[in-house]
């Protein structure tokens, strides 16, 4: 079974202050044109997207230098609401290890990764952490959590949709567009059970 965990781009959630995605029809078969042709503009962090280390680290890797390995492979989906504490992060990592899926962690629910939890995830050597919010850390102060995770080269998958998906092991594909020199990129993320 394939489970789409991506937001539709033009109706997606937007981080406060980011520009909204916009679409414009350049050609239309309904108007007699030979084809339909769309132009669009968007922030690299609209909707379901990844954060590259360069998002917060001047010398961090940009999207095209990250390779695909962090974004494709077994993952563990955990459910949590509220602040994810260090104890929560340790419990999630224990479940993920038991499920043999401890390299990629997805957190379902209205969860905010705290700096203490970020340190647990970074120390565990995970490749990716994903969540349903448009930012992994606190919306009003995301920098510290981003620095901890991106500094450990843990890539972030933000804005995923995990409603009604049970905890457990899945196969994740969330490859970003290869946007040279960019700090983030949209992706079409899905799980295979």
C-alpha positions in Angstrom: 0.0 0.0 0.0 1.3 3.5 -1.0 0.3 6.4 1.4 0.7 9.9 0.1 1.9 12.1 3.0 2.4 15.3 1.0 0.4 18.5 1.1 -1.1 19.9 -2.2 1.1 22.8 -2.9 -1.2 25.7 -3.8 -3.5 25.1 -0.8 -0.6 24.2 1.6 0.2 25.5 5.0 2.7 28.4 5.0 5.2 29.3 7.6 4.5 32.8 9.0 6.2 35.4 6.8 6.9 33.1 3.9 5.4 33.9 0.5 2.5 31.8 -0.6 2.8 29.6 -3.8 1.2 31.1 -6.9 0.1 29.7 -10.2 -0.5 31.4 -13.5 -1.9 29.9 -16.7 0.3 30.8 -19.7 -1.6 28.7 -22.3 -5.0 27.0 -22.3 -6.6 24.5 -24.6 -10.0 26.0 -23.6 -8.8 29.3 -25.1 -7.7 27.6 -28.3 -4.0 27.2 -27.4 -2.2 24.1 -28.5 -1.7 22.9 -24.9 -2.1 23.9 -21.3 0.9 25.5 -19.8 1.4 26.7 -16.2 4.0 28.9 -14.6 4.4 28.9 -10.8 6.4 30.5 -8.1 6.9 29.4 -4.5 9.2 29.5 -1.5 11.5 26.5 -1.2 9.8 25.8 2.2 6.1 25.9 1.2 4.0 22.8 1.8 5.8 19.5 2.2 9.5 20.2 1.9 13.0 19.4 3.2 15.5 21.6 4.9 19.1 21.3 3.8 21.9 22.2 6.3 22.5 25.4 4.4 19.1 26.7 5.6 20.8 27.7 8.9 24.5 27.0 8.4 26.5 29.2 6.0 28.9 26.3 5.3 26.2 23.6 5.3 25.3 21.4 2.3 22.9 22.7 -0.2 20.1 20.5 -1.6 21.9 19.1 -4.6 24.9 18.2 -2.5 23.0 16.0 0.0 22.5 12.9 -2.1 19.3 10.9 -1.9 20.1 8.4 0.8 18.6 10.4 3.7 15.3 10.7 1.9 14.7 7.1 0.9 14.6 4.0 3.1 13.0 2.5 6.1 11.5 4.9 8.7 9.7 4.7 12.0 6.5 6.7 12.4 5.8 7.7 16.1 2.8 9.6 17.5 3.4 12.5 19.9 1.6 15.7 20.9 3.0 18.8 22.5 6.7 19.3 23.2 8.8 16.3 22.4 11.1 15.9 25.4 14.4 14.1 25.7 12.6 11.2 27.3 10.1 11.1 24.5 12.9 11.1 21.9 14.7 8.3 23.7 11.4 6.3 23.8 10.9 6.9 20.1 14.4 5.8 19.3 13.9 2.6 21.3 10.8 1.8 19.4 12.5 2.6 16.1 15.5 0.3 17.0 13.1 -2.5 17.9 11.4 -2.1 14.5 14.8 -2.0 12.8 14.0 1.4 11.3 16.1 3.9 13.3 17.7 6.0 10.6 14.6 8.0 9.7 12.0 9.2 12.2 8.6 10.7 11.4 6.6 12.3 14.2 2.8 12.4 13.8 0.6 14.9 15.7 0.9 18.4 16.9 4.5 17.9 18.1 7.3 20.4 18.6 10.8 19.0 18.9 12.6 20.6 21.8 16.4 21.3 21.8 16.8 18.5 24.4 15.0 16.0 22.1 17.0 17.3 19.1 20.2 16.4 20.9 18.9 12.9 21.5 18.0 12.4 17.8 21.4 13.9 16.7 23.4 11.7 19.1 21.5 8.7 17.7 22.9 9.3 14.3 19.6 9.5 12.4 19.6 10.7 8.8 16.2 12.4 8.8 13.5 13.6 11.1 10.0 14.6 9.8 7.0 16.2 11.3 3.6 17.6 10.4 4.3 21.3 11.3 6.0 23.7 8.8 9.0 23.7 11.2 10.5 21.0 13.4 11.3 23.3 16.3 9.2 25.9 18.0 7.5 28.2 15.5 8.5 31.3 17.4 12.1 30.3 17.9 13.2 27.5 15.5 16.9 28.4 15.2 18.3 26.3 18.1 16.6 23.0 17.1 17.6 23.6 13.5 21.2 24.2 14.4 21.4 21.1 16.5 19.9 18.8 13.8 21.2 20.3 10.7 24.7 20.7 12.3 24.6 16.9 12.8 23.6 16.6 9.1 20.1 15.3 10.1 17.9 16.5 7.3 14.4 17.8 8.1 11.2 16.8 6.3 8.6 19.3 7.3 4.9 19.7 6.5 4.0 16.1 6.0 0.5 14.8 6.5 0.3 11.8 8.9 -3.4 11.9 9.9 -4.7 8.4 10.9 -1.5 6.6 10.0 -0.6 4.1 12.7 2.7 4.0 14.4 5.2 1.6 13.0 7.8 0.8 10.3 7.3 2.1 6.8 9.4 2.6 3.7 9.8 6.4 3.0 10.4 8.2 -0.3 10.7 12.0 0.1 13.3 12.9 -2.5 13.5 16.7 -3.0 13.8 18.6 -6.3 17.4 19.1 -7.1 17.6 22.8 -6.7 21.2 23.8 -7.0 22.5 26.2 -4.3 19.2 26.1 -2.3 18.6 25.8 1.4 15.5 23.7 1.0 13.2 22.1 -1.7 9.7 20.8 -2.1 9.2 17.1 -2.3 6.5 14.5 -2.9 6.7 12.3 0.1 5.0 8.9 0.5 5.1 5.8 2.6 5.0 2.2 1.5 3.6 -0.4 4.0 
